[in-house]
Amino acid sequence: MRCYSIYKVHKLRFLRGGEMNENTNINTNLKQLREDKGVMQKMIAKQLGISANYYSQIENGHRALRIEHLLKLRDIFNVSLEKIIDK
């Protein structure tokens, strides 16, 4: 599974320097998953070990999503990486 995660991340290049439309898809998906779960940003941020402001910046596309946060978000929302990354 780890190799697949790295492949997907490399393929999409959404970390620093990734294309904006790919980042936008991820940000939109994260926001939708969070709203579907009925949780506030500060609750997700706490589970990730980051500030609510930092998480807000990720959702709004002002910060890049780190791999370790992506993997934790997958577990928090109990979804596949594709659900977070894909359009």
TORPA-4810 file (N, C-alpha, C, O; in nm, 3 decimals):
<nodes>
NODE_1_0.082_-0.119_0.000_0.000_0.000_0.000_0.087_0.125_0.000_0.053_0.225_-0.064_M
NODE_2_0.198_0.121_0.072_0.286_0.237_0.080_0.341_0.272_-0.057_0.346_0.390_-0.093_R
NODE_3_0.383_0.174_-0.134_0.436_0.200_-0.268_0.328_0.264_-0.356_0.356_0.355_-0.433_C
NODE_4_0.205_0.216_-0.343_0.095_0.272_-0.421_0.073_0.418_-0.384_0.050_0.502_-0.471_Y
NODE_5_0.081_0.449_-0.254_0.063_0.587_-0.208_0.169_0.677_-0.267_0.139_0.786_-0.316_S
NODE_6_0.292_0.633_-0.262_0.402_0.713_-0.316_0.385_0.729_-0.467_0.411_0.837_-0.521_I
NODE_7_0.342_0.623_-0.535_0.319_0.632_-0.680_0.213_0.736_-0.710_0.231_0.820_-0.799_Y
NODE_8_0.102_0.732_-0.637_-0.008_0.825_-0.661_0.037_0.968_-0.636_0.004_1.059_-0.713_K
NODE_9_0.112_0.988_-0.529_0.161_1.121_-0.496_0.256_1.171_-0.604_0.246_1.285_-0.648_V
NODE_10_0.347_1.084_-0.645_0.443_1.124_-0.750_0.370_1.152_-0.880_0.401_1.248_-0.950_H
NODE_11_0.274_1.068_-0.913_0.201_1.083_-1.038_0.128_1.217_-1.043_0.129_1.284_-1.147_K
NODE_12_0.066_1.257_-0.935_-0.013_1.380_-0.935_0.068_1.506_-0.906_0.024_1.617_-0.936_L
NODE_13_0.185_1.489_-0.848_0.273_1.602_-0.817_0.200_1.712_-0.742_0.216_1.830_-0.773_R
NODE_14_0.118_1.674_-0.642_0.040_1.776_-0.574_0.117_1.840_-0.458_0.072_1.940_-0.402_F
NODE_15_0.230_1.783_-0.422_0.310_1.849_-0.319_0.381_1.966_-0.382_0.386_1.977_-0.504_L
NODE_16_0.435_2.052_-0.304_0.501_2.175_-0.348_0.536_2.173_-0.496_0.612_2.090_-0.544_R
NODE_17_0.477_2.268_-0.566_0.501_2.278_-0.709_0.401_2.202_-0.794_0.413_2.199_-0.916_G
NODE_18_0.302_2.138_-0.730_0.201_2.066_-0.807_0.114_2.161_-0.886_0.113_2.282_-0.861_G
NODE_19_0.042_2.106_-0.981_-0.045_2.189_-1.063_-0.167_2.234_-0.983_-0.219_2.158_-0.902_E
NODE_20_-0.211_2.355_-1.005_-0.319_2.413_-0.925_-0.448_2.334_-0.937_-0.516_2.315_-0.836_M
NODE_21_-0.485_2.288_-1.055_-0.613_2.217_-1.068_-0.612_2.087_-0.990_-0.717_2.044_-0.942_N
NODE_22_-0.498_2.022_-0.976_-0.489_1.900_-0.896_-0.506_1.934_-0.749_-0.577_1.865_-0.677_E
NODE_23_-0.440_2.043_-0.704_-0.454_2.086_-0.565_-0.599_2.122_-0.536_-0.651_2.087_-0.429_N
NODE_24_-0.664_2.189_-0.626_-0.802_2.231_-0.606_-0.893_2.111_-0.586_-0.982_2.114_-0.501_T
NODE_25_-0.871_2.005_-0.663_-0.951_1.883_-0.647_-0.934_1.825_-0.508_-1.031_1.785_-0.444_N
NODE_26_-0.811_1.819_-0.461_-0.783_1.764_-0.329_-0.848_1.851_-0.222_-0.912_1.800_-0.131_I
NODE_27_-0.830_1.983_-0.233_-0.886_2.074_-0.134_-1.038_2.063_-0.129_-1.097_2.058_-0.021_N
NODE_28_-1.100_2.059_-0.245_-1.246_2.047_-0.252_-1.291_1.915_-0.192_-1.390_1.911_-0.118_T
NODE_29_-1.221_1.808_-0.224_-1.257_1.676_-0.170_-1.243_1.673_-0.018_-1.329_1.616_0.050_N
NODE_30_-1.136_1.734_0.035_-1.118_1.737_0.180_-1.232_1.811_0.247_-1.286_1.766_0.348_L
NODE_31_-1.268_1.924_0.192_-1.376_2.003_0.251_-1.507_1.925_0.247_-1.582_1.923_0.345_K
NODE_32_-1.535_1.860_0.134_-1.658_1.783_0.120_-1.662_1.666_0.218_-1.765_1.640_0.280_Q
NODE_33_-1.550_1.595_0.231_-1.544_1.482_0.325_-1.567_1.529_0.468_-1.639_1.465_0.545_L
NODE_34_-1.507_1.641_0.504_-1.522_1.694_0.639_-1.667_1.736_0.664_-1.724_1.705_0.769_R
NODE_35_-1.726_1.805_0.569_-1.865_1.849_0.584_-1.961_1.730_0.589_-2.058_1.730_0.665_E
NODE_36_-1.935_1.628_0.507_-2.018_1.508_0.509_-2.014_1.439_0.645_-2.113_1.383_0.692_D
NODE_37_-1.897_1.445_0.707_-1.880_1.384_0.839_-1.938_1.474_0.949_-1.961_1.428_1.061_K
NODE_38_-1.962_1.601_0.917_-2.020_1.694_1.013_-1.923_1.738_1.121_-1.961_1.757_1.236_G
NODE_39_-1.798_1.754_1.082_-1.693_1.791_1.178_-1.637_1.928_1.144_-1.632_1.968_1.027_V
NODE_40_-1.593_1.999_1.246_-1.532_2.130_1.224_-1.384_2.113_1.192_-1.322_2.012_1.225_M
NODE_41_-1.328_2.215_1.126_-1.187_2.211_1.088_-1.096_2.190_1.208_-0.996_2.118_1.199_Q
NODE_42_-1.130_2.253_1.321_-1.041_2.242_1.437_-1.034_2.099_1.491_-0.933_2.061_1.551_K
NODE_43_-1.140_2.020_1.472_-1.137_1.881_1.517_-1.044_1.797_1.430_-0.969_1.713_1.480_M
NODE_44_-1.051_1.819_1.299_-0.961_1.748_1.207_-0.817_1.790_1.234_-0.727_1.707_1.239_I
NODE_45_-0.796_1.921_1.252_-0.662_1.974_1.279_-0.603_1.911_1.404_-0.485_1.875_1.407_A
NODE_46_-0.685_1.897_1.507_-0.637_1.838_1.632_-0.592_1.694_1.610_-0.489_1.652_1.664_K
NODE_47_-0.667_1.618_1.531_-0.630_1.480_1.502_-0.502_1.471_1.420_-0.426_1.375_1.430_Q
NODE_48_-0.478_1.574_1.338_-0.356_1.578_1.257_-0.237_1.631_1.335_-0.122_1.613_1.294_L
NODE_49_-0.264_1.697_1.448_-0.156_1.756_1.527_-0.108_1.890_1.471_0.008_1.926_1.485_G
NODE_50_-0.200_1.962_1.406_-0.167_2.093_1.350_-0.272_2.193_1.398_-0.373_2.154_1.455_I
NODE_51_-0.247_2.321_1.374_-0.344_2.422_1.415_-0.463_2.424_1.320_-0.454_2.380_1.205_S
NODE_52_-0.573_2.476_1.369_-0.693_2.490_1.285_-0.665_2.584_1.169_-0.716_2.564_1.059_A
NODE_53_-0.586_2.686_1.193_-0.550_2.781_1.088_-0.471_2.711_0.976_-0.494_2.735_0.858_N
NODE_54_-0.378_2.626_1.015_-0.298_2.552_0.917_-0.388_2.462_0.832_-0.374_2.456_0.710_Y
NODE_55_-0.480_2.391_0.899_-0.570_2.303_0.824_-0.661_2.383_0.732_-0.688_2.341_0.619_Y
NODE_56_-0.708_2.496_0.778_-0.790_2.583_0.695_-0.715_2.624_0.569_-0.771_2.628_0.460_S
NODE_57_-0.588_2.655_0.585_-0.506_2.693_0.471_-0.489_2.577_0.373_-0.482_2.600_0.252_Q
NODE_58_-0.483_2.456_0.423_-0.477_2.338_0.334_-0.606_2.328_0.255_-0.604_2.313_0.133_I
NODE_59_-0.720_2.335_0.324_-0.850_2.325_0.256_-0.872_2.436_0.155_-0.936_2.415_0.052_E
NODE_60_-0.819_2.553_0.183_-0.836_2.667_0.093_-0.729_2.678_-0.013_-0.731_2.771_-0.094_N
NODE_61_-0.634_2.584_-0.015_-0.533_2.581_-0.119_-0.415_2.674_-0.098_-0.338_2.699_-0.191_G
NODE_62_-0.399_2.726_0.024_-0.288_2.816_0.051_-0.165_2.744_0.103_-0.057_2.803_0.108_H
NODE_63_-0.180_2.619_0.141_-0.068_2.536_0.186_-0.076_2.401_0.117_-0.184_2.351_0.086_R
NODE_64_0.041_2.345_0.094_0.048_2.211_0.033_0.016_2.105_0.138_0.047_2.121_0.256_A
NODE_65_-0.045_1.998_0.094_-0.078_1.886_0.182_0.043_1.795_0.191_0.093_1.747_0.089_L
NODE_66_0.089_1.770_0.312_0.204_1.682_0.332_0.158_1.537_0.328_0.044_1.505_0.361_R
NODE_67_0.249_1.449_0.288_0.215_1.307_0.274_0.164_1.248_0.405_0.065_1.175_0.406_I
NODE_68_0.230_1.280_0.515_0.187_1.222_0.643_0.047_1.270_0.680_-0.029_1.195_0.742_E
NODE_69_0.013_1.392_0.643_-0.123_1.441_0.669_-0.224_1.371_0.578_-0.334_1.337_0.621_H
NODE_70_-0.185_1.348_0.454_-0.272_1.278_0.361_-0.306_1.139_0.413_-0.422_1.097_0.409_L
NODE_71_-0.207_1.068_0.462_-0.229_0.933_0.513_-0.316_0.934_0.639_-0.401_0.846_0.657_L
NODE_72_-0.296_1.033_0.726_-0.381_1.044_0.845_-0.524_1.080_0.807_-0.619_1.028_0.866_K
NODE_73_-0.540_1.169_0.709_-0.675_1.207_0.665_-0.748_1.088_0.606_-0.869_1.072_0.627_L
NODE_74_-0.677_1.003_0.534_-0.737_0.882_0.481_-0.797_0.798_0.594_-0.908_0.746_0.582_R
NODE_75_-0.723_0.787_0.704_-0.770_0.709_0.818_-0.882_0.780_0.893_-0.979_0.717_0.936_D
NODE_76_-0.871_0.911_0.909_-0.973_0.989_0.980_-1.108_0.978_0.909_-1.210_0.956_0.973_I
NODE_77_-1.107_0.994_0.777_-1.231_0.990_0.700_-1.270_0.848_0.659_-1.379_0.825_0.607_F
NODE_78_-1.179_0.753_0.684_-1.204_0.612_0.650_-1.240_0.596_0.503_-1.340_0.532_0.468_N
NODE_79_-1.158_0.656_0.417_-1.178_0.647_0.273_-1.045_0.608_0.207_-0.940_0.607_0.271_V
NODE_80_-1.052_0.575_0.080_-0.931_0.544_0.005_-0.861_0.674_-0.035_-0.920_0.781_-0.032_S
NODE_81_-0.735_0.661_-0.072_-0.661_0.778_-0.120_-0.725_0.836_-0.245_-0.724_0.958_-0.266_L
NODE_82_-0.781_0.750_-0.328_-0.846_0.796_-0.450_-0.961_0.891_-0.420_-0.984_0.988_-0.493_E
NODE_83_-1.034_0.864_-0.313_-1.148_0.949_-0.275_-1.101_1.090_-0.240_-1.173_1.187_-0.264_K
NODE_84_-0.982_1.101_-0.184_-0.926_1.232_-0.149_-0.863_1.299_-0.272_-0.879_1.419_-0.292_I
NODE_85_-0.793_1.222_-0.352_-0.711_1.277_-0.461_-0.789_1.298_-0.591_-0.774_1.401_-0.657_I
NODE_86_-0.873_1.201_-0.627_-0.938_1.206_-0.758_-1.046_1.311_-0.766_-1.095_1.361_-0.664_D
NODE_87_-1.082_1.344_-0.891_-1.184_1.447_-0.917_-1.320_1.402_-0.875_-1.417_1.476_-0.890_K
</nodes>
